Amino acid sequence: MMIAISACLAGEAVRYDGSHKLYAPLKALQNSGMAVPVCPEILGGLPVPRAPAEITGGEGCDVWAGTARVTGSDGEDVTDAFKQGALRALEHLQQRNITHVILK
């Protein structure tokens, strides 16, 4: 079994505000080689720090359908970066035969 975990839960300072949310048991899984960190936002090209973002006009499936957007608190539309990051994360997970994912 191989697990992917949110990079912020592994202690990487990749959150929108430049912080992390270290969860020691998940970091231990990474240290033992059973887990790999992933951050779709970083894979999508978003910087650290960045404005926090929320879906507007629907939910996740609506973003993929093109009827909702992901917008930063600064008003910037970051939909494409979030979608690109999700696709790149999926590609990484598939390449590594990830069977479980724990995301923040």
C-alpha atoms as a printed R data frame, in Angstrom:
    type eleno elety resid chain resno       x      y       z
1   ATOM     1    CA   MET     A     1   0.000  0.000   0.000
2   ATOM     2    CA   MET     A     2   1.300  3.446  -0.904
3   ATOM     3    CA   ILE     A     3  -0.276  6.619   0.481
4   ATOM     4    CA   ALA     A     4  -0.195 10.208  -0.722
5   ATOM     5    CA   ILE     A     5  -0.612 12.912   1.885
6   ATOM     6    CA   SER     A     6  -1.090 16.648   1.669
7   ATOM     7    CA   ALA     A     7   2.357 18.196   1.725
8   ATOM     8    CA   CYS     A     8   1.253 20.605   4.460
9   ATOM     9    CA   LEU     A     9   0.367 17.624   6.692
10  ATOM    10    CA   ALA     A    10   3.921 16.350   6.151
11  ATOM    11    CA   GLY     A    11   5.234 19.651   7.504
12  ATOM    12    CA   GLU     A    12   5.963 21.423   4.225
13  ATOM    13    CA   ALA     A    13   5.240 25.167   4.364
14  ATOM    14    CA   VAL     A    14   3.019 25.230   1.270
15  ATOM    15    CA   ARG     A    15  -0.273 26.554   2.636
16  ATOM    16    CA   TYR     A    16  -1.678 29.809   1.283
17  ATOM    17    CA   ASP     A    17  -0.211 31.710   4.260
18  ATOM    18    CA   GLY     A    18   3.198 30.031   4.087
19  ATOM    19    CA   SER     A    19   2.514 27.741   7.022
20  ATOM    20    CA   HIS     A    20   2.057 23.989   7.391
21  ATOM    21    CA   LYS     A    21  -0.260 21.703   9.360
22  ATOM    22    CA   LEU     A    22   2.235 19.046  10.418
23  ATOM    23    CA   TYR     A    23   0.568 15.866  11.624
24  ATOM    24    CA   ALA     A    24   3.354 13.752  13.085
25  ATOM    25    CA   PRO     A    25   1.810 10.310  12.372
26  ATOM    26    CA   LEU     A    26   1.598 11.154   8.655
27  ATOM    27    CA   LYS     A    27   5.134 12.544   8.645
28  ATOM    28    CA   ALA     A    28   6.235  9.239  10.181
29  ATOM    29    CA   LEU     A    29   4.586  7.384   7.286
30  ATOM    30    CA   GLN     A    30   6.527  9.558   4.859
31  ATOM    31    CA   ASN     A    31   9.769  8.967   6.755
32  ATOM    32    CA   SER     A    32   9.182  5.209   6.613
33  ATOM    33    CA   GLY     A    33   8.684  5.327   2.843
34  ATOM    34    CA   MET     A    34   4.980  4.437   2.995
35  ATOM    35    CA   ALA     A    35   3.732  7.893   1.987
36  ATOM    36    CA   VAL     A    36   4.634 10.672  -0.413
37  ATOM    37    CA   PRO     A    37   3.637 14.332  -0.074
38  ATOM    38    CA   VAL     A    38   1.632 16.116  -2.747
39  ATOM    39    CA   CYS     A    39   0.355 19.688  -3.061
40  ATOM    40    CA   PRO     A    40  -1.968 20.280  -6.010
41  ATOM    41    CA   GLU     A    41  -1.821 24.062  -5.523
42  ATOM    42    CA   ILE     A    42   1.955 24.078  -5.927
43  ATOM    43    CA   LEU     A    43   1.739 21.643  -8.850
44  ATOM    44    CA   GLY     A    44  -0.700 24.078 -10.454
45  ATOM    45    CA   GLY     A    45   1.847 26.864 -10.223
46  ATOM    46    CA   LEU     A    46   0.380 28.859  -7.349
47  ATOM    47    CA   PRO     A    47   2.888 30.733  -5.173
48  ATOM    48    CA   VAL     A    48   3.463 30.649  -1.424
49  ATOM    49    CA   PRO     A    49   2.136 32.779   0.079
50  ATOM    50    CA   ARG     A    50  -1.043 33.365  -1.908
51  ATOM    51    CA   ALA     A    51  -4.534 34.647  -1.258
52  ATOM    52    CA   PRO     A    52  -6.885 32.021   0.184
53  ATOM    53    CA   ALA     A    53  -9.275 30.748  -2.477
54  ATOM    54    CA   GLU     A    54 -12.829 29.433  -2.511
55  ATOM    55    CA   ILE     A    55 -15.139 27.973  -5.116
56  ATOM    56    CA   THR     A    56 -17.764 30.481  -6.209
57  ATOM    57    CA   GLY     A    57 -20.946 29.589  -8.035
58  ATOM    58    CA   GLY     A    58 -21.121 25.904  -7.129
59  ATOM    59    CA   GLU     A    59 -18.906 23.070  -5.957
60  ATOM    60    CA   GLY     A    60 -15.993 21.022  -7.276
61  ATOM    61    CA   CYS     A    61 -17.904 19.196  -9.993
62  ATOM    62    CA   ASP     A    62 -19.219 22.549 -11.226
63  ATOM    63    CA   VAL     A    63 -15.657 23.868 -11.574
64  ATOM    64    CA   TRP     A    64 -14.855 20.932 -13.865
65  ATOM    65    CA   ALA     A    65 -18.094 21.537 -15.794
66  ATOM    66    CA   GLY     A    66 -17.118 25.192 -16.279
67  ATOM    67    CA   THR     A    67 -20.097 26.604 -14.381
68  ATOM    68    CA   ALA     A    68 -18.207 27.608 -11.208
69  ATOM    69    CA   ARG     A    69 -14.854 29.280 -10.587
70  ATOM    70    CA   VAL     A    70 -12.124 29.245  -7.949
71  ATOM    71    CA   THR     A    71 -11.459 32.788  -6.807
72  ATOM    72    CA   GLY     A    72  -8.863 34.168  -4.419
73  ATOM    73    CA   SER     A    73  -9.875 36.560  -1.665
74  ATOM    74    CA   ASP     A    74  -8.029 39.196  -3.710
75  ATOM    75    CA   GLY     A    75 -10.474 38.629  -6.594
76  ATOM    76    CA   GLU     A    76  -8.015 36.722  -8.790
77  ATOM    77    CA   ASP     A    77  -9.499 33.834 -10.759
78  ATOM    78    CA   VAL     A    78  -7.273 30.834 -10.011
79  ATOM    79    CA   THR     A    79  -9.540 28.199 -11.529
80  ATOM    80    CA   ASP     A    80  -7.075 27.102 -14.180
81  ATOM    81    CA   ALA     A    81  -4.236 26.728 -11.656
82  ATOM    82    CA   PHE     A    82  -6.408 24.585  -9.372
83  ATOM    83    CA   LYS     A    83  -7.548 22.394 -12.254
84  ATOM    84    CA   GLN     A    84  -4.018 22.032 -13.637
85  ATOM    85    CA   GLY     A    85  -2.727 21.178 -10.159
86  ATOM    86    CA   ALA     A    86  -5.408 18.538  -9.679
87  ATOM    87    CA   LEU     A    87  -4.555 16.929 -12.998
88  ATOM    88    CA   ARG     A    88  -0.812 16.961 -12.257
89  ATOM    89    CA   ALA     A    89  -1.425 15.519  -8.787
90  ATOM    90    CA   LEU     A    90  -3.536 12.741 -10.295
91  ATOM    91    CA   GLU     A    91  -0.758 11.990 -12.771
92  ATOM    92    CA   HIS     A    92   1.803 11.773  -9.951
93  ATOM    93    CA   LEU     A    93  -0.478  9.499  -7.944
94  ATOM    94    CA   GLN     A    94  -1.036  7.175 -10.882
95  ATOM    95    CA   GLN     A    95   2.689  7.017 -11.701
96  ATOM    96    CA   ARG     A    96   3.466  6.011  -8.119
97  ATOM    97    CA   ASN     A    97   0.618  3.485  -7.845
98  ATOM    98    CA   ILE     A    98  -0.900  5.368  -4.910
99  ATOM    99    CA   THR     A    99  -3.745  3.411  -3.359
100 ATOM   100    CA   HIS     A   100  -4.837  5.847  -0.615
101 ATOM   101    CA   VAL     A   101  -4.896  9.635  -0.349
102 ATOM   102    CA   ILE     A   102  -5.138 11.822   2.753
103 ATOM   103    CA   LEU     A   103  -5.697 15.482   1.911
104 ATOM   104    CA   LYS     A   104  -6.167 18.625   3.961
